[in-house]
Amino acid sequence: MQQEAFILELDGIKKTFNVGEPNEAEVLHGIHMTLKRGEFCAIVGPSGSGKSTLLNIVGLLDRPTQGSLRIVGQETVQLEDAALTRLRGHTIGFVFQYHHLINAFTALENVMMPMLADRGFPSEDIQQQAQYLLDSVGLTPWLNSPAARLSGGQQQRVAIARALAMKPALILADEPTGNLDTQSARIVFDLLRNISAKQGMSVLFVTHNELLAKKCDRTLEVIDGMIR
């Protein structure tokens, strides 16, 4: 089967909150964008510009008010919630500014979580896959360390490994280096960049760091709910 050239296609995406109410507000005003397979794209823009709303819609965490959103060729706007959940779980990996690890769980257990949620039971191959992913982000010595005992940079690397657990076509990274020191931020960025290149994984990288944005394949600037 021929792979889709575009992982992501947005056509005329609008988002309005509080529809029909006195405080109705349109936040996104007709977004058009595409993301190619394996492309590493930065999204920049000031706070309140609509970046988070856009990322929530792309991540199938929220629905647009109007427009078309296709992920790996699948139109999503008319899908029911259960179908959206399945598509999100198998197609999209998330890395947030706050890693959202379970502190009492080990690094290994945290990475296993998406696979356990999908399959419903533990297995040796799930553990082996989690070990492989942690090795790929340089954390083999810390497999059995509780997340709470890891440094900020190590925790974010665990979050990246977890995001890769379901072998997604698209990674959404929302300010993943925002809480890290300069060296840790560079390590996390380079790690995502290398994984994208090796595995042909597309990445949307939201950042306020201009130096990191310049290292991406392309930069999209979101201003007042529109891409400039």
C-alpha positions in Angstrom: 0.0 0.0 0.0 1.3 3.5 -0.9 2.0 5.7 2.1 0.3 9.1 2.3 2.6 12.0 1.3 1.0 14.1 4.0 0.7 13.0 7.6 -1.5 16.0 8.4 -3.8 18.2 6.3 -5.8 21.1 7.7 -8.2 22.9 5.4 -10.1 26.0 6.6 -10.0 25.0 10.3 -11.9 27.4 12.6 -12.6 27.1 16.3 -15.2 29.1 18.1 -15.8 28.9 21.8 -19.2 29.6 23.6 -21.1 29.5 20.4 -24.4 31.4 20.6 -23.4 33.0 23.9 -22.7 36.7 24.5 -19.0 35.9 25.0 -18.7 33.9 21.8 -15.2 34.1 20.5 -13.5 32.7 17.3 -10.0 31.7 18.2 -8.8 30.1 15.0 -9.8 31.8 11.7 -9.4 29.4 8.9 -6.2 27.5 9.3 -4.7 25.9 6.2 -1.6 23.7 6.6 0.0 20.4 5.7 2.8 18.4 7.2 4.8 15.9 5.1 5.8 12.4 6.3 9.1 12.8 8.3 8.9 16.6 8.4 10.1 18.4 11.6 8.1 21.6 11.8 8.3 24.4 14.4 5.2 26.3 15.5 6.0 29.7 17.1 3.9 32.6 18.2 3.1 34.7 21.3 1.0 33.5 24.2 -2.7 33.7 23.4 -2.1 33.4 19.6 -4.0 30.1 19.3 -1.1 27.7 19.3 -2.5 25.5 22.1 -6.0 25.4 20.6 -4.5 24.4 17.2 -2.4 21.7 18.9 -5.5 20.4 20.8 -7.4 20.1 17.5 -4.5 18.4 15.6 -4.1 16.0 18.6 -7.9 15.1 18.3 -8.4 16.4 21.9 -10.9 19.0 20.7 -13.1 19.3 17.6 -13.0 22.2 15.2 -16.1 24.3 14.6 -15.5 24.3 10.9 -13.1 22.9 8.3 -11.4 19.6 7.4 -8.7 17.7 9.3 -7.1 14.7 7.8 -4.5 12.5 9.6 -2.7 9.9 7.5 -5.4 10.4 4.9 -8.3 9.8 7.4 -10.9 12.6 7.6 -11.5 13.0 11.3 -14.2 15.7 11.6 -17.2 13.3 11.4 -15.7 10.5 13.4 -17.4 9.5 16.6 -15.5 9.8 19.9 -14.5 6.1 20.1 -13.0 6.2 16.6 -11.2 9.4 17.4 -9.7 7.8 20.5 -8.5 4.8 18.6 -7.0 7.0 15.8 -5.3 9.2 18.4 -3.9 6.3 20.4 -2.4 4.6 17.3 -1.3 7.6 15.3 -0.2 10.5 17.6 2.4 10.7 20.4 2.4 13.6 22.8 5.3 15.3 24.6 4.3 18.1 26.9 6.1 20.9 28.7 5.3 19.1 31.9 6.2 15.5 31.4 3.1 14.1 33.1 4.8 11.0 34.3 3.5 8.9 37.2 6.1 9.7 39.8 5.7 6.5 41.8 6.2 4.4 38.7 9.6 3.5 37.3 10.8 4.8 33.9 10.0 1.4 32.5 6.5 1.3 33.8 5.7 4.8 32.5 6.8 3.8 29.0 4.8 0.6 29.1 1.5 2.5 30.0 0.3 3.4 26.5 0.8 -0.2 25.4 -0.9 -1.6 28.4 -3.8 0.7 27.9 -4.1 -0.4 24.3 -3.7 -4.2 24.9 -5.3 -4.4 28.3 -2.7 -6.9 29.8 1.1 -7.0 30.3 3.3 -9.2 28.2 7.0 -9.8 27.7 7.1 -8.1 24.3 5.6 -4.9 25.9 8.4 -4.9 28.4 11.0 -5.5 25.8 9.6 -2.7 23.6 9.7 -0.3 26.6 13.3 -1.3 27.4 14.3 -0.8 23.7 12.7 2.7 23.7 14.4 3.7 27.0 17.7 2.4 25.6 17.2 4.5 22.4 16.9 7.7 24.6 19.9 6.8 26.7 18.2 5.7 29.9 19.0 2.0 30.2 20.8 2.6 33.6 17.6 4.2 34.9 15.0 1.6 33.8 13.9 0.8 37.3 14.3 4.2 38.8 11.1 5.9 40.0 10.3 8.9 37.8 10.4 11.2 40.8 14.1 10.5 41.3 15.1 11.4 37.7 16.3 14.8 36.6 14.1 17.1 34.5 16.0 16.2 31.4 15.8 12.5 32.1 12.0 12.8 32.9 11.5 14.4 29.5 13.4 11.7 27.8 11.2 9.1 29.5 8.2 11.2 28.1 9.6 11.0 24.6 10.1 7.2 24.9 6.5 6.9 26.1 5.3 9.0 23.2 7.0 6.5 20.8 5.5 3.4 22.4 2.7 3.0 19.9 4.9 3.8 16.9 3.0 6.9 16.0 3.2 8.7 12.6 3.0 12.1 14.3 4.6 13.5 17.4 3.1 16.7 19.0 5.7 18.3 21.2 4.2 21.3 23.2 7.1 23.3 24.6 9.0 20.1 25.6 12.1 22.1 26.4 10.4 25.0 28.2 11.3 23.9 31.7 14.8 22.6 31.0 18.2 24.2 31.2 20.0 25.0 28.0 22.0 21.8 27.8 19.1 19.6 28.7 16.9 21.4 26.2 19.5 20.8 23.4 19.7 17.1 24.3 15.9 16.7 24.2 15.6 18.6 20.9 18.4 16.7 19.2 16.9 13.4 20.4 13.5 14.3 18.9 15.3 15.5 15.7 17.3 12.2 15.3 14.3 10.0 16.0 12.2 11.9 13.4 15.0 11.5 10.8 15.6 7.8 11.5 12.0 6.6 11.8 10.4 9.0 9.3 8.2 10.4 12.0 6.6 13.8 11.6 6.9 16.3 14.4 5.1 19.5 15.3 7.4 21.3 17.7 5.8 24.2 19.6 8.5 26.5 21.0 9.4 30.0 22.1 13.1 29.2 21.6 14.2 30.9 18.3 17.5 29.0 18.1 15.7 25.6 18.2 13.0 26.8 15.7 15.7 27.7 13.2 17.0 24.1 13.4 13.6 22.7 12.2 12.8 22.0 8.6 10.1 24.7 8.5 8.6 27.2 10.9 4.9 28.2 11.0 4.1 31.4 12.9 0.6 31.6 14.5 -0.6 35.2 15.0 -4.1 36.0 16.2 -5.5 32.6 15.2 -4.0 32.6 11.8 -0.8 31.1 10.3 1.5 33.8 8.8 
